[in-house]
C-alpha cells in the first residue's frame, strides 16, 4: 500500500528539499489538471464548431460567463489556500481546518445564489455577454446547464486549490482529471449520438463538474495528509473573510477581468460578423490551453512559496521564483514557435468549412504567438505577489494583460485599424504588461533580498 505522507513530513519536504526537484514534482499534477481542464474546454469548442459557426460563437460568448463563475471560485479558493499554506507553515493545523470548511461551504452557497440570479435573466444575459441575434439561441441553450452546475463547479475549484496549497496536488489532479476525461467522452456522444446539439456539450460539462466535486470531496475527507472538511468547523468571521479576500482578490481580478475582456472582444468583433467572433473564440481557447501549462507550473510553486514565506525562509522563496521564471519562459518560447508555424492547420481543425474563420483565426493566433513568452514572467509575478500576501500588487499585475492594458487597447485600436486592431490588441497588451509587472516585482525582490542580507 502506498505510504500517505503526514503533515509533519510534508512540512519538512517543503522546507528542505531542493526546489529544482520539489517544484517540478509538485507542478506535474497541477499542470495535468490545468491541461485537462483546458482540453475539455477546447473539446467543447471543437465538437460544437462542427455544428455551425453560430454554435462555435456561442461557446465563445458563454466562455466569459464560465470565466466569471470561475473567478468567484478562484477568489475564495486561492485566498483560502494561501491562508492555509501560511498557517501550515506556522504549524497551526486546527485553524487551517476552520479556513478549509469556510471555503467549502462559502463556495457552495455562492454558486447556488449566482445560478439562481442568472437563470432568471438568461435571455438578457447572453446579449450582455456579446451574443448576436443569430448566436443568442445557441448561447441560451448552452448557458442554462452551465449555470445549474455552478455550485458544484465552484466548490470543486475551491477544493482543488485547497489541496494544492497543502502540497497534495496529486489528489487535486485526480478529481479534476476524472471530470475532464468524462467530459471529452460525453461531448460527441451527447452532441451527435443523441442529437442534442449544443445542449449536449453543456450537459457533458455539467456532469463532469459534478463528478469532480464528488471525487474531490472524498479526497479531502478520506486522506490522512489532507485537511478534513467538517460542518462544525464552518465558523466564518469578518476577519477571516478579509484575509481570504485580501489574497483571493487577484484571482477574482485575473479571472473576472478575463471575462470582461472576452465580452469587450465579442462586441469589438461584432461588426465583422459571426465568423470573427467564432475565430477569436477558437484562438482564445487555444492560447488559454498553452497558458494553462504555465499556470499549472506556477501552482506547483505557490505552496512552496507560501510554506517558506510563512516560516520566514525568504532565500528559498526567491530561489523558487527565479527557477520558475526561467523554466516557464523557455517552455513558452518553444510553444510560441510551434503555434506560429502551425497556426493555419490548428484553426482549420476546428472550423474547416468556413474560410473566413480560418483566415481571421490564423492571423490572430500568429499575432499572439509573437508575445506569448512574455506571459511567463507576468504569471509568475502574479502568483509570487499573491502568495506572499501583497494582495493589491497581485491584483494590479493580474489585471494587466486582459484588463488595464487589453480593454483600453481593444476600445481604441479597432476604430482606427479595423479588424487588424482587434487582432493586435492582445500582443500590444502583453508588451506593456511585461514592463509594468517587472517594475512591481523588482521592488519586492530587492526588499526581500535586503531582509535576507540583514539576518
LINKALIN-V536992 format. One line per field, one symbol per residue. burial: 1 if it has 24 or more other C-alpha atoms within 12 Angstrom, else 0. A space follows every 50 residues. Layout:
# LINKALIN-V536992
burial = ???
This chain:
# LINKALIN-V536992
burial = 00000010011011100010011111111111111111111111111111 11111111111111111111111111111111111111111010111111 11111111011101100110011011111111011111111111111111 11111111111111111111111111111111111111011000001111 11111111111111111111101011111000001100011011111111 11111111111111111111011111111111111111111111111111 11111111111011111111111110111011101100110011011111 10010111111111111111111111111111111111111111111111 11111111111011000011111111111111110111011001100100 00000
